[in-house]
Amino acid sequence: MGTWQRLGAGLALVAAVALAGCNGKGKKDGDKPKDQPKIEPAVEAESVSLTMQAGMFVQKSLTLNPGKYRFFVTNDGVERPLTFLLEKPGEGGAAPSTLAKVEGIGAGETKTSEVVELAPGMHQYSSPDNPTPRYRLNVKAPPPPPAPAGEGAGKPAEGEKPAEGEKPAEGEKPAEGVKPSGDATGAAAVEEKGKELGEAVGEAAKPVEEKGKEAGTAIEGMIPEGMKNP
């Protein structure tokens, strides 16, 4: 083996030993791999965009539903860093509480707030170093849930009269002035016809009654005065 061959073999052996040492450096039997940092899932939130100009916001008021929001705030042309502030007014003269704050919004920049959860009620937003007025942000109360299907269906509300032609519920009396339908209506019609027939019979009996009175008067005139009852 020549000199160069022996030199090459020696260098190869050194490189192999060094590589093995690097691969095994710091490792011990039973060592566990380090935990990887956990990546938190993104929080679902609705986006609200606001634009600040000199001494004001372009959006003069906001009305939102309860929920989670992320505010995207833009500095439109104010040549200094601005701050966005979202607050909940204090009660009874107390200082407002800060819900979200974004600082250092340079001219032409848009910065994003942390996610904030808004409950029903009145809130306010402003830029204290612009400065701007405090603008109103109203969070509406959610509507009441619908009544379960079948519960109270078909029944009139308390104190409410059933619709014309509608039968009252079982065991319920019809409202005053409302004609019941079905068999009750037929009975009412028969009763009305009976009244009309009775009135017709009464009218027909009047001439007979008048004739009887006239006959009684004539007979009374034929009786001598002495024979009449005192």
NORBEL-V648940 format. One record per residue. N is the residue number from 1. SS is DSSP state (H for helix, E for strand, C for the rest). PHI is phi in whole degrees, 0 to 359 (NA if undefined). PSI is psi in radians with two decimals (none if undefined). Layout:
N_SS_PHI_PSI / N_SS_PHI_PSI
This chain:
1_C_NA_2.29 / 2_C_284_3.01 / 3_H_297_-0.76 / 4_H_292_-0.60 / 5_H_294_-0.77 / 6_H_297_-0.68 / 7_H_295_-0.72 / 8_H_294_-0.70 / 9_H_295_-0.68 / 10_H_295_-0.73 / 11_H_296_-0.68 / 12_H_296_-0.68 / 13_H_294_-0.73 / 14_H_298_-0.76 / 15_H_297_-0.68 / 16_H_294_-0.75 / 17_H_296_-0.74 / 18_H_296_-0.70 / 19_H_294_-0.72 / 20_H_296_-0.67 / 21_H_294_-0.65 / 22_H_292_-0.71 / 23_H_293_-0.55 / 24_H_262_0.04 / 25_C_294_2.24 / 26_C_79_-0.08 / 27_C_264_2.45 / 28_C_232_2.73 / 29_C_299_2.33 / 30_C_89_-0.10 / 31_C_295_2.40 / 32_C_260_2.55 / 33_C_296_2.58 / 34_C_294_2.51 / 35_C_294_2.35 / 36_C_283_2.53 / 37_C_298_2.40 / 38_C_283_2.42 / 39_C_260_1.99 / 40_C_289_2.39 / 41_C_294_2.58 / 42_C_295_2.41 / 43_C_279_2.23 / 44_C_286_2.21 / 45_C_207_2.63 / 46_E_279_2.66 / 47_E_258_2.43 / 48_E_233_2.18 / 49_E_257_2.31 / 50_E_230_2.55 / 51_E_234_2.20 / 52_E_260_2.35 / 53_E_237_-3.12 / 54_C_301_1.94 / 55_C_75_0.22 / 56_E_196_2.90 / 57_E_257_2.54 / 58_C_294_-0.69 / 59_C_274_2.01 / 60_C_276_-0.29 / 61_E_195_2.81 / 62_E_222_2.52 / 63_E_231_2.12 / 64_E_231_2.84 / 65_E_270_2.76 / 66_C_301_2.50 / 67_E_155_-2.95 / 68_E_261_2.39 / 69_E_223_2.67 / 70_E_233_2.22 / 71_E_261_2.23 / 72_E_256_1.97 / 73_E_245_2.26 / 74_E_245_2.38 / 75_E_266_1.89 / 76_C_260_1.51 / 77_C_89_0.11 / 78_C_270_2.06 / 79_C_278_0.86 / 80_C_197_2.71 / 81_C_295_2.40 / 82_E_241_2.86 / 83_E_240_2.40 / 84_E_255_2.35 / 85_E_226_2.20 / 86_E_245_2.22 / 87_E_227_2.79 / 88_E_252_2.05 / 89_C_302_2.49 / 90_C_283_2.72 / 91_C_262_2.51 / 92_C_63_0.62 / 93_C_84_0.08 / 94_C_287_2.75 / 95_C_292_2.57 / 96_C_292_2.68 / 97_E_258_2.42 / 98_E_278_2.23 / 99_E_258_-0.62 / 100_E_206_2.55 / 101_E_212_2.27 / 102_E_234_2.11 / 103_E_249_2.81 / 104_E_67_0.70 / 105_E_273_1.80 / 106_C_284_2.95 / 107_C_302_2.24 / 108_C_80_-0.03 / 109_C_267_2.70 / 110_E_235_2.19 / 111_E_239_2.77 / 112_E_244_2.44 / 113_C_276_2.92 / 114_C_292_2.83 / 115_C_291_2.29 / 116_E_234_2.40 / 117_E_262_2.16 / 118_E_254_2.24 / 119_C_262_2.84 / 120_C_304_2.45 / 121_E_140_-3.11 / 122_E_264_2.35 / 123_E_231_3.09 / 124_E_212_2.59 / 125_E_228_2.63 / 126_E_197_3.07 / 127_C_230_1.74 / 128_C_294_-0.44 / 129_C_260_0.16 / 130_C_279_-0.75 / 131_C_271_2.81 / 132_C_233_2.89 / 133_C_294_2.93 / 134_C_271_2.01 / 135_E_268_2.61 / 136_E_274_2.39 / 137_E_235_1.90 / 138_E_260_2.20 / 139_E_256_2.02 / 140_E_285_2.58 / 141_C_287_2.49 / 142_C_292_2.63 / 143_C_292_2.69 / 144_C_294_2.60 / 145_C_293_2.60 / 146_C_293_2.66 / 147_C_292_2.53 / 148_C_303_2.53 / 149_C_298_2.34 / 150_C_93_-0.41 / 151_C_278_2.00 / 152_C_78_0.09 / 153_C_289_2.37 / 154_C_84_-0.18 / 155_C_262_2.34 / 156_C_291_2.65 / 157_C_296_2.83 / 158_C_301_2.21 / 159_C_85_-0.03 / 160_C_263_2.41 / 161_C_278_2.48 / 162_C_293_2.69 / 163_C_295_2.71 / 164_C_299_2.31 / 165_C_86_-0.09 / 166_C_267_2.31 / 167_C_284_2.41 / 168_C_291_2.76 / 169_C_296_2.81 / 170_C_301_2.25 / 171_C_82_0.05 / 172_C_256_2.38 / 173_C_278_2.47 / 174_C_294_2.56 / 175_C_294_2.67 / 176_C_300_2.31 / 177_C_87_-0.05 / 178_C_255_2.17 / 179_C_282_2.24 / 180_C_290_2.76 / 181_C_258_3.09 / 182_C_74_-2.30 / 183_H_297_-0.65 / 184_H_298_-0.65 / 185_H_294_-0.70 / 186_H_296_-0.71 / 187_H_296_-0.67 / 188_H_297_-0.68 / 189_H_295_-0.73 / 190_H_297_-0.74 / 191_H_298_-0.70 / 192_H_295_-0.73 / 193_H_297_-0.66 / 194_H_297_-0.70 / 195_H_297_-0.77 / 196_H_298_-0.72 / 197_H_295_-0.71 / 198_H_298_-0.72 / 199_H_296_-0.67 / 200_H_295_-0.73 / 201_H_297_-0.69 / 202_H_298_-0.72 / 203_H_295_-0.70 / 204_H_292_-0.51 / 205_H_281_-0.30 / 206_H_299_-0.80 / 207_H_299_-0.71 / 208_H_299_-0.74 / 209_H_296_-0.70 / 210_H_295_-0.75 / 211_H_298_-0.69 / 212_H_297_-0.69 / 213_H_295_-0.74 / 214_H_296_-0.74 / 215_H_297_-0.70 / 216_H_296_-0.68 / 217_H_294_-0.71 / 218_H_294_-0.76 / 219_H_296_-0.71 / 220_H_297_-0.57 / 221_H_288_-0.37 / 222_H_275_-0.21 / 223_C_275_2.30 / 224_C_300_2.71 / 225_H_298_-0.60 / 226_H_287_-0.37 / 227_H_267_-0.14 / 228_C_287_2.55 / 229_C_294_2.37 / 230_C_296_none
